[in-house]
Amino acid sequence: MIYGYARVSTDGQSVAAQVAALTAAGAAKVFQEVASGAKTDRAQLRRLLETLAPGDVLAVTRLDRLARSTRDLLNTLAAITNKGAGFRSLGDTWADTMTAHGRLMLTVLGGLAEFERELIRARTGEGRERAKARGVKLGRKPKLTDHQRREAVARRERGEETLAEIGRSYNVSGWTISRLTS
């Protein structure tokens, strides 16, 4: 069965042209919604993906109706493929997982996205190392000052209060106090 997915970003827009194109392309049912493409959790798209069965086809008028970013597109295509279904974009003829050419193009696109992720990861790691070398402290700011930590450890070692009581006095959990070292 061919399913269609039509999406517009705002209430002032209409999905009518998309629905007509998808129906003309053979879509038996068209899932429609008004939602920003940046929003990854779209109710109708989720319903459509849950409906797909092996051999089904999900069709869209253009790729940007399905996903805003390459990563989002690849995740959605993986979900479609995992269901044993196919994908076709009417406006982007190269994006058709039912042809060898389309699968090749999407594989290349996936490889480029993976390469881009690795470059970003490498640049981020290098930036983090340079920041550490400059003395920048990374991570979350400690909840307790050095003085408070020493005081809490001393109170814990005296054993007169529970960890929860000590933690409450500093507005932290007892687990935070338990992780403090002398």
N, C-alpha and C positions, 0 to 999 in steps of 0.2 A: 504494500500500500504506500502511496506517496502522501506525505504530510507536508504542509506548508507552515512557515513561521513568518508572520508579519509583525513588525514593530515600528512604532513612531516614538519620538522622544517627548512630545508635549501634547496636551489635550487639544490644542488648536490644529493639530495635524490629523490627517485621515489615513487609515490603512487601506482604504477602498481600492486604490490603484494596485497596491501590492497583492491584495486578495484576488483581484481580477486576473493579474498576471500568473499567480500561483495556480489558480483554478484552471486557467487556459493551458497550463503546463501539465495538468493531470492530477493536481492535489485533490484528494477526496475530502480532506478536512484541513482547515487552516486555523492554527492557533494564533490569536491576535492579542497584542498588549500595548499599553502606553507605558513606557519605562525608559529611563536613560540607558544608553549603551554602556555607560561607565558602571552601572549597577550590575554586579555579577550574579546576584540572586534574583532572577526574574521568575515569577510564579508560573506563567504560561510556558516559558521555555523549559522549566523544570518538569512540568506536567507532560510536555511533548517528549522530552528525553525518557521519562518513565514509561510512556506509551509505546515507544519504538520496540519493534520485534525484529528478529533476523529476517533479512530480505526487504525490510521497509526502506524508504528513502525520505530524508528530510531535505526540503527545498526552500531556498530563500531567494528573493529578487536580487540582492546584493550582499556581499560579505559583511558590510558594515551594519546590516540589520541584525546579524547574528552576534558579532563581537566587535569591541572597540579596539582591542590590542591583539597583537600576534599571539601572546601567551594565552589570552582568553580564548581566541579562536582555536588554538591547538588543544587546549583542555577540552573544549566542547567537541571538537572532532574526535578526540580520543574517547569521549563518552559515547559518541555515536558508533564508532568502530567497535567498542567493547560490547555493544548491543547486537553486533552483527548487521548493522544497518549501513546504508550509504548516505552520501551527502552530495548535493548539487546546488550551485549558485547560478541562477538564470543569467545574471548580468556579467558574471566572471566565469566564462566557459572553461577556463583552465582549472577551476576549483570544482572538480567532479570526481569523487572517489570511486565511481563505477567504471572509469576508464584508466588505462595504464598511464596515459599522459597526465591525467589529473592526479593520480596517486604519486607520480614522480614529482610533480610540481609541489604538492603538499609535503612530501618528504624533504625536498630541498628547503622549503620554507621552515619546516621543523628544525632542520640542521642549522639554518641561519639563526633561528631563535635560540637554539642551544648554545651556539658559538657566542652570540651576544650576551647571554647570561653568564658564560664563563669569563668574558672580558670584564663585565661589570663586577663579578666576584673578585677577580684579580685586582682591579683598580681599587675596590673597596678595601681589600686586605692590605694593599700597599699604603693606602691613605691612613689606615689604622696603625700600621707600623711606624709611619712618619710621625703621627701624632704622639705615639708612645715615646718615641725618641726625643720629642720636644718636651716630654714631661706631662703631657695631657693625661688626666685620669679618665679612663673610659668606664662606661657602665653607670649604673644608678648611684646617686649620692647616698652615702650611708645614713641610716635613720638615727644612729646615735653618734655623738661626738666622741673623741678619744677619751675625754674626761668621763662621760657617761658610761662608756664601755668598761673603763677601769673600775668605776664605782659599782656597776652591775656585777662584774666578776667578783669583786670583794664581797658583795652582799650574798651572791650565790654560794661562795666558799664558806661563809659563816653558817649557812644552812638554816637560818631562822625564818626564811620566807620561801614560799613556793616560787617556781619560775614564772607562773602566771601573775602572781602578785608583783614581782619585780618588773615584769614586762608592762603591766598596767601603769605602774608609776612613771614609765617612760613613753607610754602610748605606743607600745609595740607588743607583739605576741610573745608568749612564753617560749616559742620555738626560736625566736630571734635571740633571746637570752641564752638558750641552751647551746647555740652555735658559737657563742663568744668564747675566746680562749684567753688564758692568762697572759 
